[in-house]
């Protein structure tokens, strides 16, 4: 979890970025997001630079000036201003700067999707792709291989999703390839689903059932969860006949497992004692 000082730095940068992009088109937002994510890639590959830009012994203005000199003529003014504001903040550890930069890029990409009116589609596409990956061991192994170059894996993602997903979805899946927030690929996809839902002011509920839910059942379940969590809930349903019956629901760290499979396993354990 990010520390308070990191959150303060991120908040200041996000505010600066929002002010600078308030009148931007969705295409301009994508450009800014790509620039920010490119900087994240630079920071990921250069730990010495991360340390220099977060050195607590140097004043924030000095670190900000160093950053501006590195990006001079290489990015739009709004990108440089927002990231210079971020660098001027305080961080508990150098890796927090990378995480905050990556998060700023993802949030900007989501802002472009929101401006296009496709945020809900992006959320569903990310989840569906995560299901495809988890259900295809060879694909999961290929895309999750951090020892393999990113470029061919990114091309594979582009080929798989060509004409089947929003451009923002493709870009976000490619972000997951390098590990969003230091996570593995599949965990990164889940985090991106949740970040997209949060942009829509929704919680994500991962639901596992033995057979598909009807529309009325989904509506009732979503309403019940919304009453519990105090905000709208986006259901992500996975059909898995292996659970036999019942339902499993996970929202954040909360898990309700009412599946028949769980009950059978519990009974087996009880008899084994």
C-alpha positions as CSV (number, residue, x, y, z in Angstrom):
1,X,0.0,0.0,0.0
2,X,1.3,3.5,-0.9
3,X,2.4,5.6,2.0
4,X,0.9,9.0,2.9
5,X,3.9,10.9,1.5
6,X,3.6,9.0,-1.8
7,X,-0.2,9.7,-1.9
8,X,0.4,13.4,-1.3
9,X,2.9,13.5,-4.2
10,X,0.6,11.6,-6.5
11,X,-2.4,13.8,-5.5
12,X,-0.4,17.0,-6.3
13,X,0.7,15.6,-9.7
14,X,-2.8,14.3,-10.6
15,X,-4.2,17.7,-9.8
16,X,-1.6,19.4,-12.0
17,X,-2.3,17.0,-14.8
18,X,-6.1,17.4,-14.6
19,X,-5.8,21.2,-14.8
20,X,-3.5,20.8,-17.8
21,X,-5.7,18.3,-19.7
22,X,-9.2,19.6,-18.8
23,X,-9.8,20.8,-22.4
24,X,-7.9,17.9,-24.0
25,X,-9.5,15.5,-26.5
26,X,-9.4,11.8,-26.0
27,X,-6.6,11.5,-28.5
28,X,-4.5,14.1,-26.7
29,X,-5.1,12.2,-23.4
30,X,-3.8,9.0,-25.0
31,X,-0.7,10.9,-26.1
32,X,-0.1,12.1,-22.6
33,X,-0.8,8.7,-21.1
34,X,1.7,7.1,-23.5
35,X,4.4,9.7,-22.6
36,X,3.9,9.1,-18.9
37,X,4.0,5.3,-19.3
38,X,7.2,5.7,-21.4
39,X,8.7,7.5,-18.5
40,X,7.6,4.7,-16.2
41,X,9.4,2.3,-18.5
42,X,12.6,4.5,-18.2
43,X,12.3,4.5,-14.4
44,X,11.8,0.7,-14.3
45,X,15.0,0.1,-16.3
46,X,17.1,2.6,-14.4
47,X,17.2,2.1,-10.6
48,X,20.0,4.7,-10.2
49,X,17.7,7.3,-11.8
50,X,14.9,6.4,-9.5
51,X,17.2,6.9,-6.5
52,X,18.4,10.2,-7.8
53,X,14.9,11.5,-8.3
54,X,13.7,10.4,-4.9
55,X,16.9,11.4,-2.9
56,X,15.6,12.9,0.3
57,X,18.8,14.8,0.8
58,X,18.1,16.9,-2.3
59,X,15.4,19.6,-2.3
60,X,12.3,18.9,-4.3
61,X,13.0,21.7,-6.7
62,X,16.4,20.3,-7.5
63,X,15.0,16.9,-8.3
64,X,12.2,18.5,-10.4
65,X,14.8,20.5,-12.4
66,X,16.9,17.4,-13.0
67,X,13.8,15.6,-14.3
68,X,12.9,18.6,-16.6
69,X,16.4,18.5,-18.0
70,X,16.0,14.8,-18.9
71,X,12.7,15.3,-20.6
72,X,13.4,18.6,-22.4
73,X,12.0,18.4,-25.9
74,X,11.0,14.8,-25.5
75,X,7.4,15.2,-24.2
76,X,4.5,17.6,-24.1
77,X,4.6,20.4,-21.6
78,X,1.6,19.0,-19.7
79,X,3.4,15.7,-19.2
80,X,6.6,17.3,-18.1
81,X,4.8,19.6,-15.7
82,X,2.8,16.8,-14.1
83,X,5.7,14.5,-13.7
84,X,8.0,17.3,-12.5
85,X,5.4,18.0,-9.8
86,X,5.4,14.3,-8.9
87,X,9.2,14.1,-8.7
88,X,9.3,17.2,-6.4
89,X,7.2,15.2,-3.8
90,X,8.5,12.9,-1.1
91,X,8.6,9.1,-1.4
92,X,9.2,6.4,1.2
93,X,11.3,4.4,-1.3
94,X,12.5,4.8,-4.9
95,X,10.1,2.1,-6.2
96,X,7.2,4.3,-5.1
97,X,8.0,6.8,-7.7
98,X,7.8,4.2,-10.4
99,X,4.4,3.0,-9.1
100,X,3.0,6.5,-8.9
101,X,4.2,7.3,-12.4
102,X,2.6,4.1,-13.8
103,X,-0.6,4.8,-11.9
104,X,-0.7,8.3,-13.3
105,X,-0.3,6.9,-16.8
106,X,-3.0,4.4,-16.3
107,X,-5.4,6.9,-14.9
108,X,-4.8,9.2,-17.8
109,X,-5.5,6.3,-20.2
110,X,-8.8,5.6,-18.4
111,X,-9.7,9.3,-18.6
112,X,-9.4,9.1,-22.4
113,X,-11.7,6.0,-22.4
114,X,-14.1,7.9,-20.2
115,X,-14.1,10.9,-22.6
116,X,-14.8,8.4,-25.5
117,X,-17.7,6.9,-23.5
118,X,-16.2,3.4,-23.6
119,X,-15.1,2.9,-20.0
120,X,-17.6,0.1,-19.3
121,X,-16.5,-1.7,-22.5
122,X,-12.9,-1.4,-21.4
123,X,-13.7,-2.9,-18.0
124,X,-15.5,-5.9,-19.5
125,X,-12.9,-6.5,-22.2
126,X,-10.1,-6.5,-19.6
127,X,-12.0,-9.0,-17.5
128,X,-12.9,-11.3,-20.5
129,X,-9.2,-11.3,-21.6
130,X,-8.1,-12.2,-18.1
131,X,-10.5,-15.1,-18.2
132,X,-9.1,-16.2,-21.5
133,X,-5.6,-16.0,-20.1
134,X,-6.4,-17.9,-16.9
135,X,-8.1,-20.6,-19.0
136,X,-5.2,-21.1,-21.4
137,X,-2.1,-22.2,-19.5
138,X,0.2,-21.9,-22.5
139,X,-0.9,-18.3,-23.2
140,X,-0.7,-17.4,-19.6
141,X,2.9,-18.8,-19.4
142,X,3.9,-16.9,-22.5
143,X,2.5,-13.5,-21.5
144,X,3.6,-13.9,-17.9
145,X,7.3,-14.7,-18.8
146,X,9.1,-11.7,-17.3
147,X,12.4,-13.1,-18.7
148,X,11.1,-12.7,-22.3
149,X,11.3,-9.4,-24.2
150,X,8.2,-7.2,-23.8
151,X,8.0,-6.3,-27.5
152,X,7.0,-9.7,-28.9
153,X,4.6,-10.3,-26.0
154,X,3.0,-6.9,-26.7
155,X,2.7,-7.7,-30.4
156,X,1.0,-11.0,-29.4
157,X,-1.5,-9.1,-27.3
158,X,-2.2,-6.7,-30.2
159,X,-2.7,-9.6,-32.6
160,X,-5.0,-11.4,-30.3
161,X,-7.2,-8.3,-29.6
162,X,-7.0,-6.8,-33.0
163,X,-10.6,-5.7,-34.0
164,X,-11.9,-7.3,-30.8
165,X,-11.3,-4.7,-28.2
166,X,-10.9,-0.9,-27.6
167,X,-7.5,0.5,-28.3
168,X,-7.3,1.6,-24.6
169,X,-7.9,-2.0,-23.6
170,X,-5.1,-3.2,-25.7
171,X,-2.7,-0.6,-24.3
172,X,-3.7,-1.5,-20.7
173,X,-3.1,-5.2,-21.3
174,X,0.3,-4.3,-22.6
175,X,0.9,-2.3,-19.4
176,X,0.1,-5.4,-17.4
177,X,2.8,-7.3,-19.3
178,X,5.5,-5.4,-17.3
179,X,3.6,-5.8,-14.0
180,X,1.3,-3.0,-13.0
181,X,2.3,-1.9,-9.5
182,X,4.9,-4.6,-9.2
183,X,2.3,-7.4,-9.6
184,X,2.4,-10.5,-11.9
185,X,0.6,-10.3,-15.3
186,X,-2.7,-11.9,-14.2
187,X,-2.8,-10.0,-11.0
188,X,-2.1,-6.8,-12.9
189,X,-5.1,-7.5,-15.2
190,X,-7.3,-7.9,-12.2
191,X,-6.0,-4.6,-10.7
192,X,-6.7,-2.8,-14.0
193,X,-10.2,-4.2,-14.0
194,X,-10.7,-2.8,-10.5
195,X,-9.1,0.6,-11.4
196,X,-11.5,0.9,-14.4
197,X,-14.4,0.1,-12.2
198,X,-13.3,2.6,-9.6
199,X,-13.2,5.2,-12.3
200,X,-16.9,4.5,-12.7
201,X,-17.3,4.7,-8.9
202,X,-18.0,1.0,-8.6
203,X,-16.8,-2.0,-6.6
204,X,-15.8,-5.2,-8.4
205,X,-17.4,-8.4,-7.3
206,X,-15.8,-11.6,-8.7
207,X,-18.6,-14.2,-8.8
208,X,-18.1,-17.9,-9.4
209,X,-21.1,-20.1,-10.2
210,X,-21.7,-23.6,-11.6
211,X,-24.0,-22.4,-14.3
212,X,-24.8,-18.9,-15.8
213,X,-27.0,-16.6,-13.7
214,X,-30.2,-15.2,-15.2
215,X,-30.6,-11.5,-15.6
216,X,-32.9,-11.3,-12.6
217,X,-30.4,-13.2,-10.5
218,X,-27.6,-10.9,-11.5
219,X,-29.7,-7.9,-10.8
220,X,-30.7,-9.2,-7.3
221,X,-27.1,-10.1,-6.4
222,X,-25.7,-6.8,-7.6
223,X,-28.4,-4.9,-5.5
224,X,-27.6,-7.0,-2.4
225,X,-23.9,-6.3,-2.7
226,X,-24.5,-2.6,-3.4
227,X,-26.5,-2.4,-0.2
228,X,-23.6,-4.0,1.7
229,X,-20.8,-1.9,0.2
230,X,-22.6,1.4,-0.2
231,X,-21.9,1.8,-3.9
232,X,-22.8,0.2,-7.2
233,X,-21.2,-3.1,-7.9
234,X,-19.8,-4.4,-11.1
235,X,-20.3,-8.2,-11.3
236,X,-17.6,-10.3,-13.0
237,X,-19.1,-13.7,-13.4
238,X,-17.0,-16.9,-14.0
239,X,-18.9,-20.1,-14.8
240,X,-17.1,-23.1,-13.3
241,X,-19.1,-26.4,-13.2
242,X,-16.4,-27.9,-10.9
243,X,-17.9,-26.1,-7.9
244,X,-21.1,-28.2,-8.5
245,X,-23.5,-25.6,-7.1
246,X,-23.9,-22.5,-4.9
247,X,-21.9,-19.3,-5.4
248,X,-18.6,-17.8,-4.4
249,X,-18.3,-14.0,-4.2
250,X,-15.1,-12.0,-3.6
251,X,-15.1,-8.2,-3.2
252,X,-11.6,-6.9,-2.3
253,X,-10.3,-9.0,0.6
254,X,-13.9,-10.2,1.5
255,X,-14.7,-13.7,0.4
256,X,-18.1,-15.5,0.7
257,X,-17.8,-19.1,-0.4
258,X,-21.2,-20.8,-0.4
259,X,-20.3,-23.4,-3.0
260,X,-21.2,-27.1,-2.7
261,X,-17.6,-28.0,-3.4
262,X,-16.4,-26.1,-0.3
263,X,-19.0,-27.8,1.8
264,X,-18.0,-31.2,0.5
265,X,-14.3,-30.4,1.2
266,X,-15.2,-29.3,4.7
267,X,-17.1,-32.5,5.3
268,X,-14.2,-34.6,4.0
269,X,-11.8,-32.8,6.4
270,X,-14.2,-33.3,9.3
271,X,-14.5,-37.1,8.6
272,X,-10.7,-37.3,8.3
273,X,-10.1,-36.1,11.8
